[in-house]
Amino acid sequence: MAKYDLNAPEPRTRTLDSVTGISKKGLPSGTVGVMGALVIGLSVCAPAYTLTAAVGPAASEVGYQTPAIFLMGFLPMLLVALGYRALNTAMPDSGTSFTWATRAFGPWVGWMAGWGLIAATVLVLSNLAGIAVEFLFQSISIVANDPSIAELSGNKFINILVCLCFMAVATFISYRGMTSTKIFQYITVVFQMAIMIWFIVAMFVGAADPANEAGRVPELSWFNPLEVDSFSAFAAGIAVSIFVYWGWDTVLTMGEETKPSKGRLSTESKAAMILVFILVVLYVSTAAATVAYAGLGETGTGLNNPAIAENVFAALAHPVMGPAAIMLSLAILVSAMASINSTAISPARTLLAMSHYGALPPAIKKIHPKYKSPYVALMLSSVVASVFYALMRFLSEDVLWDTITALGMMVCFYYGITALASPWYFRRTAIKEGFGSIMSKLVFPGLGGLLLLVVFVQTTVDSMDPEFGSGSNIGGIGLVGIIGVVVLGLGVVLMLLQAKSKPAFFRGQVLAKADARSDTSAMPVFDDGLGS
């Protein structure tokens, strides 16, 4: 075993932080500013895609309280965001949840936090591609004035083939590096945001139209979460609403690539906080407008109609926007396409960090010599997401609905762990820093983390019911529950295999457990070829 001499010149190309043990991974620095990071964050969250996929499942659980559940979903995100901000300021690293949870709780918990992030992203990548396929054929059918074209997306083999093409194109764009990704995202984000604002206004206007029998005037009770019938329904609704906010933390995975900040907050932290507030306004407004326009009927465009639950805006596009429906279809199509591209940023950088610190095989950490992208990690996440989607297409008739619910569970799992890492890591120093630090680093992130883990446990138990989610089941057990257990179980198996093959990380010899007070003793003592 070779030990680091921190007083000797660093012979490797990477830079070692002598305090935290965190080091650079070959990503290009200073390429993304606040606006660029914000645009990429909006692209990952993909409001147009996210809402068409989530409003139906949320409404099926909580009815007219859908705006309230989207508002409640924002609260743990805000609390978690404070913890993320503090951790990112102290330890900027592309591994985010993996790195921070490892430093706070040790390598085993850190590994599972990283796995939760990767698993959630694989689930959403497959879902994004599925939505993109549906809206591609719908857009073509509108242009050609032939409704039968839209039905082609229901053909499993055509659907899977086109999905794989979308994944390949998005992976290629990400493969060429962050700069090309940023330019692509500017164009698509501006377009989808403009169309979404148009669509929201049109729904509110349509809700007030006497000819719309389902239309209702929004009521204050719609924003009251206490009106939800049961805690199980509340937890399921929160899991779905967490999904709509999920993705903002991708901004923080770019900490090694953003431009230096002149203020107290880092560039990526500024972008993340702005992003969270933009999302809550947009999502709550859309939820209220959709419920007001469509109502909760079980036929037609009613939100309790299971035939439209997976893709609500596809059913609402023409009734709401008339001849301009093609614009909404295109907005959701480019939203999904852009999000496939930008969402790949997060798992690729988490895989890169896990490989860099010896938690995964070293081949995954390779950086492209020209484009400076983690191309092996990108390819791996893309291939796994593609295979998962293909399998789910044959297992579930409502694959998009089921993957969204399972995604919400995974997000609650790793967000909860990451949020709790903040109070544990800063438990000694925050008290000395004063009331503000106690609240922002300890109390608020702790509450957010506990809430999300409670929702995760409740939803996992409920998802075993064969009637949960879309009602898809295998052997009388809900498919959503099976997905959640299998995904987490697979993570445990892979972790144990890696611990047996490369034990240094799991012994705390590469990225040591520490807290904000004892960082000076948290030195990596084992050289596992991290800089090679």
C-alpha positions in Angstrom: 0.0 0.0 0.0 1.3 3.4 -1.0 0.7 6.3 1.4 0.2 9.9 0.3 2.9 12.4 1.4 1.0 15.6 1.4 4.2 17.7 1.7 5.7 16.1 -1.5 4.9 17.4 -5.0 1.8 15.8 -6.4 3.0 13.5 -9.3 -0.4 12.8 -10.7 -2.5 14.9 -13.0 -5.3 15.2 -10.5 -5.4 17.7 -7.7 -5.7 16.4 -4.1 -7.5 18.5 -1.5 -5.3 17.9 1.6 -8.2 18.7 3.9 -11.1 16.6 2.5 -9.4 14.1 0.3 -11.7 15.2 -2.6 -9.9 15.5 -5.9 -10.4 16.6 -9.5 -11.4 14.1 -12.1 -10.3 15.6 -15.4 -13.5 17.5 -16.1 -13.0 21.0 -17.8 -13.3 23.8 -15.3 -14.8 27.3 -15.8 -17.1 26.4 -18.7 -20.5 27.0 -17.2 -21.9 30.2 -15.6 -25.1 30.8 -13.5 -27.3 31.2 -16.5 -25.9 28.2 -18.2 -26.3 26.0 -15.1 -29.9 27.3 -14.6 -30.8 26.5 -18.2 -29.3 23.0 -17.9 -31.2 22.5 -14.6 -34.5 23.5 -16.3 -33.7 21.2 -19.1 -33.2 18.3 -16.7 -36.4 19.0 -14.8 -38.1 19.3 -18.2 -41.3 21.1 -17.1 -43.4 20.2 -20.2 -42.5 16.5 -20.1 -42.6 16.2 -16.3 -46.0 17.7 -15.9 -47.7 15.7 -18.7 -46.4 12.5 -17.1 -47.1 13.5 -13.4 -50.4 15.4 -13.3 -52.5 12.3 -14.0 -50.9 10.0 -11.4 -51.0 12.8 -8.8 -54.7 13.6 -9.5 -55.6 9.9 -9.3 -54.2 9.9 -5.7 -55.3 13.3 -4.3 -57.9 14.7 -6.7 -58.5 18.4 -6.4 -55.6 18.7 -3.9 -53.1 18.2 -6.8 -51.9 21.8 -6.6 -51.5 21.3 -2.8 -49.5 18.2 -3.2 -47.2 19.9 -5.8 -46.8 22.7 -3.2 -46.0 20.2 -0.5 -43.5 18.5 -2.7 -41.7 21.8 -2.9 -41.2 22.1 0.9 -39.0 19.1 1.3 -37.1 20.1 -1.8 -36.5 23.6 -0.3 -35.3 22.0 3.0 -33.1 19.6 1.1 -31.8 22.3 -1.1 -30.4 24.1 1.9 -28.5 21.0 2.9 -27.2 20.5 -0.6 -26.1 24.2 -0.7 -24.1 23.8 2.5 -22.5 20.5 1.5 -21.6 21.8 -2.0 -20.0 24.9 -0.5 -17.9 22.7 1.9 -17.1 19.9 -0.6 -17.8 20.7 -4.3 -17.6 17.4 -6.1 -19.3 15.8 -9.1 -20.3 12.8 -6.9 -22.7 15.0 -4.8 -24.9 12.5 -2.9 -22.3 9.7 -3.0 -19.4 11.8 -1.9 -21.3 13.8 0.8 -23.0 10.8 2.3 -19.7 8.9 2.3 -18.0 11.8 4.2 -20.8 12.0 6.7 -21.9 8.4 7.2 -19.2 6.3 5.8 -18.6 4.3 2.6 -21.5 1.8 2.8 -24.2 4.5 3.2 -22.5 6.7 0.7 -22.4 3.9 -1.9 -26.1 3.3 -1.6 -26.9 7.0 -1.8 -24.9 7.1 -5.1 -26.7 4.0 -6.3 -30.1 5.6 -5.5 -29.2 8.6 -7.6 -28.0 6.4 -10.5 -31.1 4.1 -10.3 -33.5 7.1 -10.2 -31.8 8.6 -13.3 -32.0 5.3 -15.2 -35.7 5.1 -14.4 -36.3 8.6 -15.6 -34.2 8.3 -18.8 -36.3 5.3 -19.8 -39.5 7.3 -19.1 -38.2 10.4 -20.9 -37.6 8.3 -24.0 -41.0 6.8 -23.8 -42.7 10.2 -23.7 -40.5 11.4 -26.6 -41.7 8.5 -28.7 -45.4 9.2 -28.0 -45.1 12.9 -28.8 -43.0 12.3 -31.9 -45.8 10.2 -33.5 -48.5 12.6 -32.2 -46.7 15.6 -33.8 -46.4 13.8 -37.1 -50.0 12.7 -37.0 -51.1 16.4 -36.4 -49.0 17.6 -39.3 -50.2 14.8 -41.6 -53.8 15.1 -40.3 -53.8 11.3 -39.8 -54.7 10.1 -36.3 -53.6 6.6 -37.1 -50.0 7.7 -37.1 -50.2 8.5 -33.4 -51.2 4.9 -32.7 -47.9 3.6 -34.0 -46.4 4.5 -30.6 -48.5 1.7 -29.2 -46.6 -0.9 -31.2 -44.0 -2.3 -28.8 -41.3 -3.0 -31.3 -41.6 0.4 -33.1 -41.8 2.1 -29.8 -38.6 0.4 -28.5 -36.7 1.0 -31.7 -37.5 4.7 -31.8 -36.7 5.0 -28.1 -33.3 3.5 -28.6 -32.7 6.1 -31.4 -33.6 8.9 -29.1 -31.2 7.6 -26.4 -28.4 7.2 -29.0 -28.8 10.8 -30.2 -28.9 12.3 -26.7 -25.9 10.3 -25.6 -23.9 11.5 -28.6 -24.7 15.1 -27.8 -23.6 14.6 -24.1 -20.5 12.7 -25.3 -19.3 15.9 -27.1 -19.0 17.7 -23.8 -20.7 20.3 -21.7 -20.4 23.2 -24.1 -22.3 21.6 -26.9 -24.9 20.4 -24.3 -25.3 24.0 -23.0 -26.0 25.5 -26.5 -28.6 22.8 -27.2 -30.4 23.4 -23.9 -30.7 27.2 -24.4 -32.7 26.7 -27.5 -35.0 24.0 -26.2 -35.6 25.5 -22.8 -36.7 28.9 -24.1 -39.1 27.2 -26.5 -40.8 24.9 -24.0 -41.1 27.6 -21.3 -42.8 30.0 -23.7 -45.3 27.3 -24.8 -46.0 26.2 -21.2 -46.9 29.7 -20.1 -49.2 29.9 -23.2 -50.8 26.6 -22.3 -51.3 27.5 -18.6 -53.1 30.8 -19.6 -55.2 28.9 -22.2 -56.3 26.4 -19.6 -57.4 29.0 -17.1 -59.3 30.8 -19.8 -60.9 27.5 -21.0 -61.9 26.6 -17.4 -64.0 29.8 -17.3 -65.7 29.0 -20.6 -69.4 28.1 -20.1 -69.1 25.5 -22.9 -66.6 23.5 -20.9 -68.9 21.5 -18.5 -65.9 20.1 -16.6 -64.4 23.5 -16.0 -64.2 24.8 -12.4 -63.1 28.0 -10.8 -60.0 27.3 -8.6 -60.7 27.1 -4.9 -58.5 27.7 -1.9 -59.1 24.2 -0.7 -57.2 22.9 -3.7 -54.1 24.3 -2.0 -54.8 22.8 1.4 -52.9 19.4 1.9 -55.0 18.7 5.0 -57.9 18.0 2.6 -56.2 14.8 1.3 -58.2 11.8 2.4 -55.4 9.6 3.9 -51.7 9.5 4.7 -51.2 6.8 2.2 -52.7 8.9 -0.5 -50.7 11.9 0.7 -47.4 9.9 0.7 -48.1 8.6 -2.9 -48.9 12.1 -4.0 -45.7 13.4 -2.4 -43.7 10.7 -4.2 -45.1 11.8 -7.5 -44.7 15.5 -6.7 -41.1 14.8 -5.7 -40.6 13.4 -9.2 -41.6 16.8 -10.8 -39.0 18.7 -8.8 -36.4 16.0 -9.2 -33.4 16.9 -11.3 -32.5 20.4 -9.8 -29.5 18.8 -8.0 -27.9 18.0 -11.4 -26.8 21.6 -11.3 -24.6 20.8 -8.3 -22.9 17.9 -10.0 -21.3 20.5 -12.3 -19.4 22.1 -9.4 -16.1 21.1 -10.9 -17.0 22.7 -14.3 -18.7 26.0 -13.3 -17.1 29.4 -13.3 -15.8 30.9 -10.1 -18.3 33.0 -8.1 -17.7 36.5 -6.8 -20.2 36.1 -4.0 -20.5 33.9 -0.9 -22.4 31.3 -2.8 -20.9 29.2 -5.5 -22.1 29.5 -9.1 -23.9 26.2 -9.0 -25.5 26.9 -5.6 -26.9 30.2 -6.9 -28.3 28.5 -10.0 -29.9 25.6 -7.9 -31.7 28.0 -5.5 -33.1 30.1 -8.4 -34.2 26.9 -10.2 -36.1 25.6 -7.2 -38.2 28.8 -6.9 -39.0 28.9 -10.7 -40.2 25.3 -10.6 -42.6 25.7 -7.7 -44.4 28.7 -9.3 -44.6 26.9 -12.7 -45.7 23.5 -11.3 -48.4 24.7 -8.9 -49.8 27.0 -11.5 -49.9 24.2 -14.1 -51.6 21.8 -11.6 -54.2 24.4 -10.7 -54.9 25.2 -14.3 -55.1 21.5 -15.4 -57.5 20.6 -12.6 -59.6 23.7 -13.2 -59.9 22.9 -17.0 -60.2 19.1 -17.1 -61.9 18.2 -13.8 -61.7 14.8 -12.2 -64.0 12.8 -14.6 -63.3 9.2 -15.5 -64.0 9.8 -19.2 -62.7 12.1 -22.0 -60.2 14.6 -20.7 -61.1 14.0 -17.0 -58.0 13.5 -14.9 -59.3 10.2 -13.4 -59.6 8.7 -16.9 -56.9 5.9 -16.8 -56.6 6.1 -20.6 -54.9 9.5 -20.4 -53.2 9.3 -17.0 -49.8 8.6 -18.4 -49.8 11.5 -20.8 -52.4 14.1 -19.8 -51.3 16.9 -22.1 -51.6 14.7 -25.2 -55.3 14.5 -24.5 -55.6 18.2 -23.6 -53.5 19.7 -26.4 -56.2 20.1 -29.0 -59.2 20.9 -26.7 -57.1 23.7 -25.1 -55.0 25.1 -27.9 -57.0 24.2 -31.0 -54.9 24.5 -34.2 -51.9 25.4 -32.1 -51.9 22.0 -30.5 -48.9 21.1 -32.6 -46.9 23.7 -30.7 -47.6 21.9 -27.3 -46.7 18.5 -28.8 -43.4 19.9 -30.2 -42.7 21.6 -26.8 -43.1 18.3 -24.9 -41.2 16.4 -27.6 -38.1 18.8 -27.4 -38.5 18.9 -23.6 -38.2 15.1 -23.4 -35.4 15.0 -26.0 -33.4 17.8 -24.2 -33.9 16.2 -20.9 -32.7 12.8 -22.1 -29.5 14.7 -23.0 -29.1 16.8 -19.9 -30.3 14.1 -17.4 -27.4 11.9 -18.5 -25.1 14.5 -16.9 -26.0 13.5 -13.4 -25.5 9.7 -13.4 -22.4 10.0 -15.6 -20.7 12.3 -13.1 -21.8 10.2 -10.2 -20.5 7.1 -11.9 -17.3 9.0 -12.6 -16.9 10.0 -9.0 -17.6 6.5 -7.7 -15.1 5.0 -10.0 -12.6 7.8 -9.3 -12.7 7.0 -5.6 -12.5 3.3 -6.0 -16.2 2.5 -5.3 -16.7 1.1 -8.9 -14.4 -0.4 -11.5 -11.6 2.0 -12.7 -12.6 1.7 -16.4 -15.7 3.8 -15.7 -13.7 6.9 -14.8 -12.2 7.5 -18.3 -12.5 11.0 -19.7 -12.5 11.6 -23.4 -9.2 13.3 -24.4 -10.8 15.8 -26.8 -14.3 16.5 -25.4 -13.5 16.1 -21.7 -16.7 14.1 -21.1 -17.0 11.0 -18.9 -17.9 9.0 -22.0 -17.7 5.5 -20.5 -20.1 6.4 -17.7 -22.4 8.1 -20.3 -22.5 5.0 -22.4 -23.1 2.7 -19.4 -26.0 4.7 -18.1 -27.6 5.0 -21.6 -27.3 1.3 -22.3 -28.8 0.3 -18.9 -31.7 2.8 -19.3 -32.4 1.5 -22.8 -32.5 -2.2 -21.7 -34.6 -1.3 -18.7 -37.2 0.5 -20.9 -37.3 -2.4 -23.3 -38.0 -4.9 -20.5 -40.6 -2.6 -18.9 -42.5 -2.2 -22.2 -43.2 -6.0 -22.1 -43.9 -6.2 -18.4 -46.3 -3.3 -18.0 -49.1 -1.9 -20.1 -48.7 1.3 -18.2 -44.9 1.5 -18.2 -44.7 5.3 -17.9 -47.0 5.5 -14.9 -45.2 2.7 -13.0 -41.7 4.0 -13.7 -42.6 7.5 -12.5 -44.0 6.1 -9.2 -40.9 3.9 -8.7 -38.7 6.9 -9.6 -40.4 8.9 -6.8 -39.4 6.2 -4.3 -35.8 6.2 -5.4 -35.6 10.0 -5.3 -37.0 10.1 -1.7 -34.4 7.5 -0.8 -31.3 9.2 -1.9 -32.5 12.8 -1.3 -33.4 11.8 2.3 -29.9 10.3 2.9 -28.2 13.3 1.3 -30.3 15.8 3.3 -29.4 14.1 6.6 -25.8 14.2 5.7 -25.8 18.0 6.2 -26.8 18.0 9.9 -24.5 15.1 10.7 -21.5 16.6 8.9 -22.0 20.1 10.3 -23.3 19.0 13.7 -20.3 20.5 15.6 -19.4 23.6 13.6 -22.9 24.9 12.9 -23.6 25.4 16.6 -20.6 27.6 16.9 -21.5 29.6 13.8 -24.9 30.8 15.2 -28.6 30.5 14.7 -28.6 31.0 10.9 -26.2 28.0 10.4 -28.1 25.9 12.9 -31.3 26.3 11.0 -29.9 26.1 7.4 -27.4 23.3 8.0 -29.0 21.3 10.8 -32.7 21.8 11.4 -34.2 22.4 7.9 -32.2 19.7 6.0 -32.8 17.3 8.9 -36.6 17.8 8.7 -36.5 17.5 4.9 -34.5 14.3 5.0 -36.7 12.7 7.7 -39.9 13.6 5.7 -38.5 12.1 2.5 -37.4 8.9 4.2 -40.8 8.5 5.9 -42.5 9.0 2.5 -40.1 6.4 1.0 -40.9 3.8 3.6 -44.7 4.4 3.4 -44.7 4.3 -0.4 -42.6 1.2 -0.5 -45.0 -0.6 1.8 -48.1 0.6 -0.1 -46.6 -0.2 -3.5 -46.6 -3.9 -2.7 -50.4 -3.8 -3.2 -51.4 -5.1 -6.6 -53.8 -2.1 -7.0 -51.0 0.4 -6.4 -50.1 2.8 -9.3 -51.4 1.6 -12.6 -52.5 -1.8 -11.1 -49.8 -3.8 -12.9 -48.6 -6.7 -10.8 -46.6 -9.9 -11.0 -47.9 -12.8 -8.9 -50.2 -10.5 -7.0 -47.5 -8.1 -5.9 -47.5 -4.6 -7.3 -45.0 -4.0 -10.1 -44.0 -0.6 -8.6 -43.0 -2.4 -5.3 -41.1 -5.1 -7.2 -39.2 -2.4 -9.1 -38.2 -0.6 -5.9 -37.1 -3.7 -4.1 -35.3 -5.2 -7.0 -33.4 -2.0 -7.8 -32.3 -1.4 -4.2 -31.5 -5.1 -3.8 -29.4 -5.0 -7.0 -27.5 -2.1 -5.5 -26.7 -4.1 -2.4 -25.4 -7.0 -4.4 -23.2 -4.8 -6.6 -21.9 -3.0 -3.5 -20.9 -6.3 -1.9 -19.2 -7.6 -5.0 -17.3 -4.3 -5.4 -16.3 -4.4 -1.7 -14.9 -7.9 -2.2 -13.1 -7.0 -5.4 -11.7 -3.5 -4.3 -12.0 -3.2 -0.5 -10.0 0.0 0.0 -12.9 2.4 -0.5 -15.2 0.4 1.9 -12.4 0.4 4.5 -12.5 4.2 4.5 -9.0 4.4 3.1 -9.8 6.4 0.0 -12.6 8.8 0.9 -12.6 8.9 4.7 -15.6 9.5 7.0 -15.3 12.8 8.7 -17.2 15.9 9.9 -16.6 19.6 9.5 -14.6 19.9 12.6 -12.3 16.8 12.1 -11.6 17.3 8.4 -7.9 17.8 9.0 -7.6 14.2 10.0 -9.6 12.8 7.1 -6.7 11.8 4.9 -6.8 9.1 2.3 -4.0 6.7 3.1 -4.3 4.2 0.2 -3.4 4.8 -3.4 -5.7 2.7 -5.5 -4.4 4.1 -8.8 -7.0 6.9 -8.6 -4.8 9.3 -10.6 -3.9 6.9 -13.4 
